[in-house]
Amino acid sequence: MSRLRLLIDAGNTRVKWVLATDGSLGLPAYSAYSDLAELSAALQPGLPVYLASVTRGVQLQVLLDCLNAGRVRLRMLASTPRFGDLQNAYVDPLQLGVDRWMALIGARKRTRETVLVVSAGTALTVDALCETGQHLGGIIVPGMAMMRAALQSGTAMPTLARGEWAAFPRNTEDAVESGILKALAGAIRAQYDQLPGVGAAGPRCYLTGGDAPELLSRVAGAELHPALVLEGIACVANEDLNK
């Protein structure tokens, strides 16, 4: 018999969630913290809920109030020293964001090859995962929106419309957009260049997060996996329910 469970990836700006069974995730849904009506309608008493959250404060409390009102069985997930043959590289495993850890679990489920796991959201994170299952660690840099905000608040630059990518931009809007994309793609490439035992071809990496489609064509060999965090949560849920 298939067992229904709710998987939630609570980010800094929105909630991504999906109702899953043993064999299928289905299509993820997206909810703003200001409007959780659709999520609330999916709840039922006793439903197992697996929550990976990087948000805090008011947003987290709003989400928890919604789940508690549905009388679900909630499990708050956290990063762990290992999951199966996947090994967390952080000295303090709990310091690794739970979204990054779930994405690594999802990546390990997909491949046994060396891969970069890149999440492009509020921040850009780039984690390296070896074919042995050893997580090497990763970097964190400001994401696209944060870079734009920093340029506008730290300079005399006026608020600009979104530009377009160009190799050699000839207006400020395009210069900002192209510079941000090149900076983020360059951060990914810099991590790839330090990976052991990989060839000279473009980086093999899994891209996830809201800004991942923007970067897809800028990173050679990249694959788009929008639900990678949810895929990792599903692995944890499956192991838990199979005990």
N, C-alpha and C positions, 0 to 999 in steps of 0.2 A: 504494500500500500504506500502510495506517495504521501509525503508529509509536507504540509504547507508551512513556510516560515517567511518572515519579513526581514529583509536585509536593508540596512540603512547606512549610507555614507553621508555624514553630516559635515559639510565643509564650512568655510568661513562666510560664504555668500548665499548658499542654497543647500537644500537637502535632496540627495539622489537616493531613490529607493526602488525596491522591486519585490514582488511576491514570487517566491521560488518554491519549486518542488525538488525532489531528489535529482531529477535528470535535466531540469531546465531552469534558466533564470528568467526567461521572458524579457519583455522590453522595459528598461528602467523608466521611471517617472521622475519628474523634477518638481519640487515645491519650494516656494519662498517661505521664509520663517514667518512672514506676515500673513500667509494664507496656507494653512495646513489642512484645509477641509477635505481635499482628496485623500490625503494620507489617513486622516481620521476615519473616513468612510471605509477604508480597507481593514481597519482593526476589528478584532473580535476577541472576546474573553478567552484567555489561555493561549492565544497565538504566540509561538516563540518568535521573539524579535532580537536580532543581533545588530547592535549599534556600534559603529566606529565613528567617533566624533572628534574633530579638532576645534570645534567652536566651543565657546565658554560663555559665562555670564547669562545675560538676558535671553540670547538666542537658544542656548542649550536648555534653559529652564522652560521656555515656551515649548520646545520639542518634548521634553520630559513630561510636562503637564499633559500634552496631547496623548502621549503613550500611556501614561498612568490612568487617564480618563477611559481609555479603551480596555483597561484591566488585562493587559498583555503580560507575558512572561519575558521580562527584559534582561538581556545580558549585555553589559557594557564591555566592549573589547578593549584590550591594551596590548602593546607590543610585548613580546616574550623573547627569551634568549634563543629559542629555536622553535621551528615548526616542521616536523618530519625531518628531512635532511637539510632544510634551510636553516642557516646559522646567522644570527644577528651579530653584526660587527661592533655595535656600540658598546662602550665600556659599561654604561648604564643602559640596558636595553629599553627601559621605560622612556628614555629621552628621545628615542626615535619615534617620530609621529606615527600614530596608529594607522593613518591613511597610507603612509609610505610602507609600513610593514604589511598591510593587507595587499597593497599593489605588488610587493615582492612575492608574497604567497601566490597571488594570481599569476604572476610571471613564471614562477617555478612550476606551476601546474601546466602552463603552456609550453615550456621549453626546458631542455636540459643543457642548452648552449649558454655560453657567456653572453650577457645582454645588459644594456643600460635600461633602467626603468625610470622614465621621465614623467613627472606630473607637472603640468603647466596650468597653474591656477593662480590664486592670490600671490603665491610664491612659486618659483620654479625649483623643483628638486630633481636631482640627478643621482640615482643610486646604481652602483655597480654590483652585478651578481655573476659569480663565476659558475662554470659548468659543474663544479663540485657541490654547489649549493651554498658556498660561502659568500655571504654579503661582505663586500669590501668596505662599505661606507658610502658617503655621498655628500653633495654640496647643496646649499640653499642660496638662491639669489632672488631679488625682487622680481615679481611677475610683470606682465605687460602693463596692467593698470597702475601698479605701484611705480613703475618707471616713468610713465606719463605724468603721474601726479608729482613725482619728485622733480621732474624738469620744470613743470609749471610753477611749483611752489618755491623752488630754489633759484630761479632765474627771472628775468623780466619778460620771459616768453608769455604771450597771451594764451588764453584757452583756445585750443585748436580743434578743428574737425579731424576726424580720423583720416590719415593719409593712406597711400598705397605703397607697396614695396617697389623699389627701383634699385638697380645696381649703383647708379650714381644720381641720387635725387637732385631735383632742381627747384624745389620749393620746401618750405619749412615743415609742412604737414608730412610730406613724403620722407623728408630727412629724419624726422622723429620716428615714424613708423618703421622705416628701413633700419635705422640704427638700433631700435629695440629688438627687432627680429634677428638682426645679425649678432647682437650681443648675447641673446639667449641661445641661438644656434651655436655660437662660438663657445659658450660654456659647456654645451653638450659635447662638442667636438674635443674640447680640452680634456674632458674626463675620458672620452674614448681613447685618446692618444696615450693615456696612462694605463690602459687595461693590459694585463699580461696575456700573451698568446693569441693575439688577434692580428689579422692581416692588414694590408694597407688600404683596403676598400673602405667605403663610407661606413659610419657606425651602424651597427645593428642595435636598434632600440625599440622599446615599446613606449608609445606616447599616450598619455591619458590626461584628463583635466579639461576645463572649459576652453582654454586657449590652445589646446593641442592641434586642432585643425589648422590654425594659423601657422604653426611650425612644421607641419607635416612635409610640405614641399621644400623646406629649407634644410632638412636633415636627411642626408643620403641614407637609404636603407631603413628608414623609420617605418613602423607599422602603427596604425591608429587602433587603440583598444579603449574606447570610452568607458567601459564598465569594468576596468581592471581591478579597481578597489572592491567593487561588489563581488567580482569573481573570487577574490581572496577571502572575503567574508563568507562566501558560500562554502569554501573549503573548510573553514573553521566550523561553520554550522554543521556540515556533513559529518565531520569527525565527532563533534559533540553529540549529535543525535544518533550516531552509530555505536556509541559506547554501551 
